């Protein structure tokens, strides 16, 4: 179960990382950024006491309320790690990080190249999530929060409901925990089945990027599963 006391690290402070960290913070979760460069820790004790030194930052923090830690300090005590890094960098960063045994790693990345529009460009395992799972045997890898942009990460409310957040993982408990977390954050959490379906969620992301860019739809939309009214 992921609750407000679960330490959550968001790796990457780009637009998606900022949006996720802000959403988690606003919902009352204990969250911090993991970045390549950060001030040293004052205290390496319990996660609730993780602090950064009071010294001038070289630039403003993207979300001032959320501490910024180095990658290793960020993941060391985490119960959940959101990966909001460029797909090409994610494996290299994570294999060198001291991930706790059994930690939930939420892969928000998309391996995409551009050829007159977005093209799915996965590693040999078929998806970035499967690639990370192969490299991180002691982690529970979950694919989620990848098939919409930062605008939806910040605010999942749509005109007629909430954006769907599809979640795929082989570990059923981790999948259920992230579905529940998505719902707590204001999304409609959806069970997308085992991790082999991560490639489908990455393809869904490619469709979203295509529609948002070359498709001319803009970025203020998300996919919402609907059905016919009961007879």
C-alpha atoms as an extended CHARMM CRD file, in Angstrom:
* protein
*
       231  EXT
         1         1  UNK       CA              0.0000000000        0.0000000000        0.0000000000  PROA      1               0.0000000000
         2         2  UNK       CA              1.2440000000        3.4760000000       -0.9240000000  PROA      2               0.0000000000
         3         3  UNK       CA              0.1740000000        6.1080000000        1.5950000000  PROA      3               0.0000000000
         4         4  UNK       CA              1.2250000000        9.5910000000        2.7020000000  PROA      4               0.0000000000
         5         5  UNK       CA              4.1200000000        8.1560000000        4.7230000000  PROA      5               0.0000000000
         6         6  UNK       CA              5.5750000000        6.2260000000        1.7830000000  PROA      6               0.0000000000
         7         7  UNK       CA              8.7860000000        7.9760000000        0.6820000000  PROA      7               0.0000000000
         8         8  UNK       CA              8.5100000000        8.7930000000       -3.0370000000  PROA      8               0.0000000000
         9         9  UNK       CA             11.4120000000        9.8420000000       -5.2530000000  PROA      9               0.0000000000
        10        10  UNK       CA             10.8080000000       11.4970000000       -8.6240000000  PROA      10              0.0000000000
        11        11  UNK       CA             13.9100000000       11.0920000000      -10.7680000000  PROA      11              0.0000000000
        12        12  UNK       CA             14.1830000000       14.0000000000      -13.1720000000  PROA      12              0.0000000000
        13        13  UNK       CA             13.0860000000       17.6060000000      -12.7160000000  PROA      13              0.0000000000
        14        14  UNK       CA             11.9430000000       18.3040000000      -16.2560000000  PROA      14              0.0000000000
        15        15  UNK       CA              8.3630000000       19.1710000000      -17.1280000000  PROA      15              0.0000000000
        16        16  UNK       CA              6.9610000000       15.7050000000      -16.4010000000  PROA      16              0.0000000000
        17        17  UNK       CA              8.9950000000       15.3160000000      -13.2110000000  PROA      17              0.0000000000
        18        18  UNK       CA              7.9150000000       18.7400000000      -11.9950000000  PROA      18              0.0000000000
        19        19  UNK       CA              4.2720000000       18.0080000000      -12.7240000000  PROA      19              0.0000000000
        20        20  UNK       CA              4.3530000000       14.6280000000      -10.9780000000  PROA      20              0.0000000000
        21        21  UNK       CA              6.1840000000       15.9440000000       -7.9200000000  PROA      21              0.0000000000
        22        22  UNK       CA              3.8210000000       18.8860000000       -7.6370000000  PROA      22              0.0000000000
        23        23  UNK       CA              0.7570000000       16.6380000000       -7.9180000000  PROA      23              0.0000000000
        24        24  UNK       CA              2.1290000000       14.2190000000       -5.3160000000  PROA      24              0.0000000000
        25        25  UNK       CA              3.0420000000       17.0700000000       -2.9570000000  PROA      25              0.0000000000
        26        26  UNK       CA             -0.3780000000       18.6820000000       -3.2670000000  PROA      26              0.0000000000
        27        27  UNK       CA             -1.9950000000       15.3190000000       -2.4780000000  PROA      27              0.0000000000
        28        28  UNK       CA             -0.0240000000       15.1110000000        0.7760000000  PROA      28              0.0000000000
        29        29  UNK       CA              2.6430000000       12.5900000000       -0.1990000000  PROA      29              0.0000000000
        30        30  UNK       CA              6.2090000000       12.6720000000        1.1150000000  PROA      30              0.0000000000
        31        31  UNK       CA              8.1090000000       13.3490000000       -2.1290000000  PROA      31              0.0000000000
        32        32  UNK       CA             11.4600000000       14.6560000000       -3.3050000000  PROA      32              0.0000000000
        33        33  UNK       CA             13.3450000000       15.0370000000       -6.5690000000  PROA      33              0.0000000000
        34        34  UNK       CA             16.3420000000       12.9400000000       -7.5170000000  PROA      34              0.0000000000
        35        35  UNK       CA             18.7150000000       14.8730000000       -9.7670000000  PROA      35              0.0000000000
        36        36  UNK       CA             22.3140000000       14.4470000000      -10.9240000000  PROA      36              0.0000000000
        37        37  UNK       CA             23.5480000000       17.4290000000       -8.9110000000  PROA      37              0.0000000000
        38        38  UNK       CA             22.1300000000       18.4950000000       -5.5520000000  PROA      38              0.0000000000
        39        39  UNK       CA             23.2770000000       19.9410000000       -2.2100000000  PROA      39              0.0000000000
        40        40  UNK       CA             24.5940000000       17.3940000000        0.3380000000  PROA      40              0.0000000000
        41        41  UNK       CA             22.2610000000       15.8220000000        2.8780000000  PROA      41              0.0000000000
        42        42  UNK       CA             22.2180000000       17.1260000000        6.4450000000  PROA      42              0.0000000000
        43        43  UNK       CA             20.8130000000       13.9300000000        7.8560000000  PROA      43              0.0000000000
        44        44  UNK       CA             20.7880000000       10.4400000000        6.3550000000  PROA      44              0.0000000000
        45        45  UNK       CA             18.4040000000        9.0180000000        8.9480000000  PROA      45              0.0000000000
        46        46  UNK       CA             14.7370000000        8.2010000000        8.5180000000  PROA      46              0.0000000000
        47        47  UNK       CA             13.1140000000        9.4780000000        5.3240000000  PROA      47              0.0000000000
        48        48  UNK       CA             10.9580000000       11.9680000000        7.2230000000  PROA      48              0.0000000000
        49        49  UNK       CA             14.1390000000       13.7780000000        8.2670000000  PROA      49              0.0000000000
        50        50  UNK       CA             15.8010000000       13.9960000000        4.8670000000  PROA      50              0.0000000000
        51        51  UNK       CA             16.8270000000       17.6180000000        4.4330000000  PROA      51              0.0000000000
        52        52  UNK       CA             19.0990000000       19.6340000000        2.1760000000  PROA      52              0.0000000000
        53        53  UNK       CA             21.6100000000       22.1770000000        3.4290000000  PROA      53              0.0000000000
        54        54  UNK       CA             20.4130000000       25.7520000000        3.7490000000  PROA      54              0.0000000000
        55        55  UNK       CA             22.5860000000       27.2420000000        1.0620000000  PROA      55              0.0000000000
        56        56  UNK       CA             21.8780000000       29.2760000000       -2.0350000000  PROA      56              0.0000000000
        57        57  UNK       CA             20.6880000000       27.2150000000       -4.9720000000  PROA      57              0.0000000000
        58        58  UNK       CA             22.3780000000       27.8740000000       -8.3280000000  PROA      58              0.0000000000
        59        59  UNK       CA             18.8960000000       28.2270000000       -9.8110000000  PROA      59              0.0000000000
        60        60  UNK       CA             15.3460000000       28.1700000000       -8.4260000000  PROA      60              0.0000000000
        61        61  UNK       CA             13.9420000000       24.7590000000       -7.6220000000  PROA      61              0.0000000000
        62        62  UNK       CA             11.2660000000       23.7520000000      -10.1460000000  PROA      62              0.0000000000
        63        63  UNK       CA              8.8190000000       23.0210000000       -7.3170000000  PROA      63              0.0000000000
        64        64  UNK       CA             10.0510000000       25.0010000000       -4.2780000000  PROA      64              0.0000000000
        65        65  UNK       CA              8.2350000000       22.8620000000       -1.7070000000  PROA      65              0.0000000000
        66        66  UNK       CA              9.8810000000       19.6220000000       -2.8880000000  PROA      66              0.0000000000
        67        67  UNK       CA             13.5020000000       18.9760000000       -1.8060000000  PROA      67              0.0000000000
        68        68  UNK       CA             16.1120000000       18.2180000000       -4.4380000000  PROA      68              0.0000000000
        69        69  UNK       CA             18.5180000000       15.3770000000       -3.6230000000  PROA      69              0.0000000000
        70        70  UNK       CA             21.2260000000       13.5870000000       -5.5200000000  PROA      70              0.0000000000
        71        71  UNK       CA             20.0870000000       10.4160000000       -7.2800000000  PROA      71              0.0000000000
        72        72  UNK       CA             21.6570000000        8.0470000000       -4.7280000000  PROA      72              0.0000000000
        73        73  UNK       CA             20.2580000000        9.8990000000       -1.7080000000  PROA      73              0.0000000000
        74        74  UNK       CA             16.8440000000       10.1740000000       -3.3560000000  PROA      74              0.0000000000
        75        75  UNK       CA             16.3830000000        6.4550000000       -4.0060000000  PROA      75              0.0000000000
        76        76  UNK       CA             18.1140000000        5.0280000000       -0.9310000000  PROA      76              0.0000000000
        77        77  UNK       CA             15.0570000000        5.3680000000        1.3500000000  PROA      77              0.0000000000
        78        78  UNK       CA             12.3160000000        5.4040000000       -1.3030000000  PROA      78              0.0000000000
        79        79  UNK       CA              9.3590000000        3.0530000000       -1.3460000000  PROA      79              0.0000000000
        80        80  UNK       CA              8.3560000000        4.2710000000       -4.8090000000  PROA      80              0.0000000000
        81        81  UNK       CA             10.5950000000        5.6960000000       -7.5320000000  PROA      81              0.0000000000
        82        82  UNK       CA              9.0340000000        7.5600000000      -10.4540000000  PROA      82              0.0000000000
        83        83  UNK       CA             11.3280000000        7.5920000000      -13.5000000000  PROA      83              0.0000000000
        84        84  UNK       CA             10.7760000000       10.8720000000      -15.3430000000  PROA      84              0.0000000000
        85        85  UNK       CA             14.1440000000       10.8610000000      -17.1010000000  PROA      85              0.0000000000
        86        86  UNK       CA             14.8690000000       10.7330000000      -20.8320000000  PROA      86              0.0000000000
        87        87  UNK       CA             14.3830000000        7.1030000000      -21.8680000000  PROA      87              0.0000000000
        88        88  UNK       CA             17.9600000000        6.8360000000      -23.1440000000  PROA      88              0.0000000000
        89        89  UNK       CA             19.3530000000        7.7310000000      -19.7050000000  PROA      89              0.0000000000
        90        90  UNK       CA             17.0160000000        5.7630000000      -17.4450000000  PROA      90              0.0000000000
        91        91  UNK       CA             18.7750000000        2.3970000000      -17.3540000000  PROA      91              0.0000000000
        92        92  UNK       CA             22.2310000000        3.8750000000      -16.8000000000  PROA      92              0.0000000000
        93        93  UNK       CA             20.9820000000        5.9740000000      -13.8930000000  PROA      93              0.0000000000
        94        94  UNK       CA             19.0030000000        3.2090000000      -12.2160000000  PROA      94              0.0000000000
        95        95  UNK       CA             21.5010000000        0.3540000000      -12.4160000000  PROA      95              0.0000000000
        96        96  UNK       CA             24.0340000000        2.4600000000      -10.5100000000  PROA      96              0.0000000000
        97        97  UNK       CA             21.5220000000        3.6310000000       -7.8860000000  PROA      97              0.0000000000
        98        98  UNK       CA             21.0900000000        1.9360000000       -4.4600000000  PROA      98              0.0000000000
        99        99  UNK       CA             17.4760000000        0.8880000000       -4.9910000000  PROA      99              0.0000000000
       100       100  UNK       CA             15.9220000000       -0.8190000000       -1.9560000000  PROA      100             0.0000000000
       101       101  UNK       CA             14.9230000000       -4.4370000000       -2.4810000000  PROA      101             0.0000000000
       102       102  UNK       CA             11.3000000000       -4.6490000000       -3.6120000000  PROA      102             0.0000000000
       103       103  UNK       CA             10.9650000000       -0.9450000000       -4.4010000000  PROA      103             0.0000000000
       104       104  UNK       CA              8.2470000000       -0.0140000000       -6.8920000000  PROA      104             0.0000000000
       105       105  UNK       CA              9.8130000000        1.6290000000       -9.9490000000  PROA      105             0.0000000000
       106       106  UNK       CA              7.2080000000        3.4970000000      -12.0040000000  PROA      106             0.0000000000
       107       107  UNK       CA              8.4890000000        3.8900000000      -15.5530000000  PROA      107             0.0000000000
       108       108  UNK       CA              7.0330000000        7.0730000000      -17.0640000000  PROA      108             0.0000000000
       109       109  UNK       CA              9.4130000000        7.1240000000      -20.0350000000  PROA      109             0.0000000000
       110       110  UNK       CA              8.8040000000        6.6290000000      -23.7430000000  PROA      110             0.0000000000
       111       111  UNK       CA             11.4830000000        5.5000000000      -26.2100000000  PROA      111             0.0000000000
       112       112  UNK       CA             10.5820000000        7.7040000000      -29.1660000000  PROA      112             0.0000000000
       113       113  UNK       CA             12.4300000000        9.0100000000      -32.2010000000  PROA      113             0.0000000000
       114       114  UNK       CA             11.1870000000       11.6120000000      -34.6710000000  PROA      114             0.0000000000
       115       115  UNK       CA             10.5510000000       10.9920000000      -38.3910000000  PROA      115             0.0000000000
       116       116  UNK       CA              7.9740000000       13.5200000000      -39.5800000000  PROA      116             0.0000000000
       117       117  UNK       CA              6.2180000000       12.6020000000      -36.3500000000  PROA      117             0.0000000000
       118       118  UNK       CA              6.8450000000       10.3980000000      -33.3110000000  PROA      118             0.0000000000
       119       119  UNK       CA              7.9420000000        6.7900000000      -33.8650000000  PROA      119             0.0000000000
       120       120  UNK       CA              8.0890000000        4.1420000000      -31.1480000000  PROA      120             0.0000000000
       121       121  UNK       CA             11.7380000000        3.1060000000      -30.8570000000  PROA      121             0.0000000000
       122       122  UNK       CA             11.9290000000        0.5120000000      -28.0650000000  PROA      122             0.0000000000
       123       123  UNK       CA             14.9580000000       -1.4690000000      -26.9180000000  PROA      123             0.0000000000
       124       124  UNK       CA             15.3130000000       -5.1580000000      -27.7450000000  PROA      124             0.0000000000
       125       125  UNK       CA             12.9990000000       -6.2080000000      -24.8760000000  PROA      125             0.0000000000
       126       126  UNK       CA             10.0760000000       -4.5220000000      -26.6470000000  PROA      126             0.0000000000
       127       127  UNK       CA              9.4370000000       -1.6890000000      -24.2020000000  PROA      127             0.0000000000
       128       128  UNK       CA             11.4130000000        0.5780000000      -21.9330000000  PROA      128             0.0000000000
       129       129  UNK       CA              9.6740000000       -0.9490000000      -18.9230000000  PROA      129             0.0000000000
       130       130  UNK       CA             10.7280000000       -4.4850000000      -19.9020000000  PROA      130             0.0000000000
       131       131  UNK       CA             14.2530000000       -3.1690000000      -20.4940000000  PROA      131             0.0000000000
       132       132  UNK       CA             14.3510000000       -1.7240000000      -16.9690000000  PROA      132             0.0000000000
       133       133  UNK       CA             12.8090000000       -4.8310000000      -15.4370000000  PROA      133             0.0000000000
       134       134  UNK       CA             15.5580000000       -6.9780000000      -16.9760000000  PROA      134             0.0000000000
       135       135  UNK       CA             18.2160000000       -4.6590000000      -15.5410000000  PROA      135             0.0000000000
       136       136  UNK       CA             16.6030000000       -4.3250000000      -12.0860000000  PROA      136             0.0000000000
       137       137  UNK       CA             15.6750000000       -7.8500000000      -10.9160000000  PROA      137             0.0000000000
       138       138  UNK       CA             15.1330000000       -6.7440000000       -7.2930000000  PROA      138             0.0000000000
       139       139  UNK       CA             12.7060000000       -3.9520000000       -8.1950000000  PROA      139             0.0000000000
       140       140  UNK       CA              9.0210000000       -4.1890000000       -9.0610000000  PROA      140             0.0000000000
       141       141  UNK       CA              8.7570000000       -2.3190000000      -12.3480000000  PROA      141             0.0000000000
       142       142  UNK       CA              5.4310000000       -0.7440000000      -13.2770000000  PROA      142             0.0000000000
       143       143  UNK       CA              4.5610000000        1.0900000000      -16.4990000000  PROA      143             0.0000000000
       144       144  UNK       CA              2.3030000000        4.0860000000      -15.8600000000  PROA      144             0.0000000000
       145       145  UNK       CA              1.8800000000        7.8580000000      -16.2300000000  PROA      145             0.0000000000
       146       146  UNK       CA              3.5090000000        7.8180000000      -19.6700000000  PROA      146             0.0000000000
       147       147  UNK       CA              0.6630000000        8.2260000000      -22.1530000000  PROA      147             0.0000000000
       148       148  UNK       CA             -0.0730000000       11.9410000000      -21.6800000000  PROA      148             0.0000000000
       149       149  UNK       CA              1.9860000000       15.0800000000      -21.2610000000  PROA      149             0.0000000000
       150       150  UNK       CA              2.9880000000       17.2030000000      -18.2970000000  PROA      150             0.0000000000
       151       151  UNK       CA             -0.1810000000       19.2740000000      -18.6250000000  PROA      151             0.0000000000
       152       152  UNK       CA             -2.2400000000       16.1890000000      -17.7340000000  PROA      152             0.0000000000
       153       153  UNK       CA              0.2100000000       15.1010000000      -15.0590000000  PROA      153             0.0000000000
       154       154  UNK       CA             -0.4530000000       18.4710000000      -13.3990000000  PROA      154             0.0000000000
       155       155  UNK       CA             -4.2300000000       18.3520000000      -13.7540000000  PROA      155             0.0000000000
       156       156  UNK       CA             -6.0180000000       15.1600000000      -14.8780000000  PROA      156             0.0000000000
       157       157  UNK       CA             -9.4950000000       16.7070000000      -14.9170000000  PROA      157             0.0000000000
       158       158  UNK       CA            -11.1930000000       16.5690000000      -18.3100000000  PROA      158             0.0000000000
       159       159  UNK       CA            -14.4810000000       18.0530000000      -19.5070000000  PROA      159             0.0000000000
       160       160  UNK       CA            -16.4130000000       14.8780000000      -18.6750000000  PROA      160             0.0000000000
       161       161  UNK       CA            -14.3550000000       13.1430000000      -16.0030000000  PROA      161             0.0000000000
       162       162  UNK       CA            -10.7450000000       12.3470000000      -15.2370000000  PROA      162             0.0000000000
       163       163  UNK       CA             -7.9600000000       11.2310000000      -17.5250000000  PROA      163             0.0000000000
       164       164  UNK       CA             -7.3310000000        7.5020000000      -17.5430000000  PROA      164             0.0000000000
       165       165  UNK       CA             -4.0250000000        6.3020000000      -16.1180000000  PROA      165             0.0000000000
       166       166  UNK       CA             -3.2820000000        2.8180000000      -17.4220000000  PROA      166             0.0000000000
       167       167  UNK       CA             -0.9950000000        0.7010000000      -15.2720000000  PROA      167             0.0000000000
       168       168  UNK       CA              0.8570000000       -2.4480000000      -16.3850000000  PROA      168             0.0000000000
       169       169  UNK       CA              3.0510000000       -4.6910000000      -14.2180000000  PROA      169             0.0000000000
       170       170  UNK       CA              3.7680000000       -8.3560000000      -13.6100000000  PROA      170             0.0000000000
       171       171  UNK       CA              3.6400000000       -7.8370000000       -9.8340000000  PROA      171             0.0000000000
       172       172  UNK       CA             -0.0950000000       -7.7370000000       -9.0990000000  PROA      172             0.0000000000
       173       173  UNK       CA              0.3120000000       -6.0110000000       -5.7300000000  PROA      173             0.0000000000
       174       174  UNK       CA              2.5100000000       -3.2700000000       -7.1830000000  PROA      174             0.0000000000
       175       175  UNK       CA              0.0710000000       -2.8110000000      -10.0480000000  PROA      175             0.0000000000
       176       176  UNK       CA             -2.8480000000       -2.4690000000       -7.6320000000  PROA      176             0.0000000000
       177       177  UNK       CA             -0.8990000000       -0.0090000000       -5.4710000000  PROA      177             0.0000000000
       178       178  UNK       CA             -0.0990000000        2.2570000000       -8.4230000000  PROA      178             0.0000000000
       179       179  UNK       CA             -3.6880000000        2.0710000000       -9.6920000000  PROA      179             0.0000000000
       180       180  UNK       CA             -4.8520000000        3.2130000000       -6.2550000000  PROA      180             0.0000000000
       181       181  UNK       CA             -2.2170000000        5.9600000000       -6.2080000000  PROA      181             0.0000000000
       182       182  UNK       CA             -3.3460000000        7.1880000000       -9.6280000000  PROA      182             0.0000000000
       183       183  UNK       CA             -6.9120000000        7.4060000000       -8.3780000000  PROA      183             0.0000000000
       184       184  UNK       CA             -5.7810000000        9.3020000000       -5.2710000000  PROA      184             0.0000000000
       185       185  UNK       CA             -4.0360000000       11.8080000000       -7.5530000000  PROA      185             0.0000000000
       186       186  UNK       CA             -7.2760000000       12.4470000000       -9.4350000000  PROA      186             0.0000000000
       187       187  UNK       CA             -6.8550000000       10.0930000000      -12.3930000000  PROA      187             0.0000000000
       188       188  UNK       CA             -9.0240000000        7.1120000000      -13.1770000000  PROA      188             0.0000000000
       189       189  UNK       CA             -6.6380000000        4.2540000000      -12.4950000000  PROA      189             0.0000000000
       190       190  UNK       CA             -7.0060000000        1.4280000000      -15.0150000000  PROA      190             0.0000000000
       191       191  UNK       CA             -5.5680000000       -2.0840000000      -14.8880000000  PROA      191             0.0000000000
       192       192  UNK       CA             -3.6350000000       -2.6590000000      -18.1300000000  PROA      192             0.0000000000
       193       193  UNK       CA             -2.4760000000       -6.1450000000      -17.1990000000  PROA      193             0.0000000000
       194       194  UNK       CA              1.0300000000       -7.6190000000      -17.2210000000  PROA      194             0.0000000000
       195       195  UNK       CA              4.2420000000       -5.8400000000      -18.1010000000  PROA      195             0.0000000000
       196       196  UNK       CA              4.1870000000       -7.2160000000      -21.6410000000  PROA      196             0.0000000000
       197       197  UNK       CA              1.4600000000       -4.6220000000      -22.2590000000  PROA      197             0.0000000000
       198       198  UNK       CA              3.9090000000       -1.8100000000      -21.4870000000  PROA      198             0.0000000000
       199       199  UNK       CA              4.7010000000       -1.7340000000      -25.2130000000  PROA      199             0.0000000000
       200       200  UNK       CA              1.0270000000       -0.9630000000      -25.8650000000  PROA      200             0.0000000000
       201       201  UNK       CA              1.0970000000        1.9050000000      -23.3710000000  PROA      201             0.0000000000
       202       202  UNK       CA              4.2160000000        3.2760000000      -25.0550000000  PROA      202             0.0000000000
       203       203  UNK       CA              2.4390000000        3.0090000000      -28.4160000000  PROA      203             0.0000000000
       204       204  UNK       CA             -0.5070000000        4.8620000000      -26.8580000000  PROA      204             0.0000000000
       205       205  UNK       CA              1.9380000000        7.5790000000      -25.8350000000  PROA      205             0.0000000000
       206       206  UNK       CA              3.1940000000        7.7950000000      -29.4210000000  PROA      206             0.0000000000
       207       207  UNK       CA             -0.4080000000        8.2780000000      -30.5500000000  PROA      207             0.0000000000
       208       208  UNK       CA             -0.9030000000       11.0240000000      -27.9460000000  PROA      208             0.0000000000
       209       209  UNK       CA              2.2910000000       12.7870000000      -29.0660000000  PROA      209             0.0000000000
       210       210  UNK       CA              1.2670000000       12.4840000000      -32.7200000000  PROA      210             0.0000000000
       211       211  UNK       CA             -2.1800000000       13.9380000000      -32.0710000000  PROA      211             0.0000000000
       212       212  UNK       CA             -0.7420000000       16.7130000000      -29.8940000000  PROA      212             0.0000000000
       213       213  UNK       CA              1.8940000000       17.7560000000      -32.4320000000  PROA      213             0.0000000000
       214       214  UNK       CA              1.5830000000       16.9010000000      -36.1170000000  PROA      214             0.0000000000
       215       215  UNK       CA             -2.0890000000       16.0600000000      -35.5660000000  PROA      215             0.0000000000
       216       216  UNK       CA             -2.7430000000       19.6240000000      -34.4370000000  PROA      216             0.0000000000
       217       217  UNK       CA             -4.8290000000       18.7050000000      -31.3860000000  PROA      217             0.0000000000
       218       218  UNK       CA             -2.6720000000       20.5240000000      -28.8350000000  PROA      218             0.0000000000
       219       219  UNK       CA             -1.6880000000       19.1020000000      -25.4730000000  PROA      219             0.0000000000
       220       220  UNK       CA             -4.8230000000       19.6490000000      -23.3780000000  PROA      220             0.0000000000
       221       221  UNK       CA             -6.4050000000       16.2390000000      -23.8940000000  PROA      221             0.0000000000
       222       222  UNK       CA             -6.1180000000       12.6990000000      -22.6010000000  PROA      222             0.0000000000
       223       223  UNK       CA             -7.6460000000        9.2970000000      -23.2690000000  PROA      223             0.0000000000
       224       224  UNK       CA            -10.8080000000        8.4810000000      -21.3170000000  PROA      224             0.0000000000
       225       225  UNK       CA            -12.3620000000        5.0030000000      -21.3890000000  PROA      225             0.0000000000
       226       226  UNK       CA            -16.1330000000        5.1590000000      -21.7140000000  PROA      226             0.0000000000
       227       227  UNK       CA            -18.9950000000        2.7530000000      -22.2220000000  PROA      227             0.0000000000
       228       228  UNK       CA            -22.6190000000        2.5060000000      -23.2150000000  PROA      228             0.0000000000
       229       229  UNK       CA            -25.2610000000        3.2100000000      -20.5620000000  PROA      229             0.0000000000
       230       230  UNK       CA            -26.7880000000        0.1620000000      -18.9210000000  PROA      230             0.0000000000
       231       231  UNK       CA            -29.9680000000       -1.1070000000      -20.5400000000  PROA      231             0.0000000000
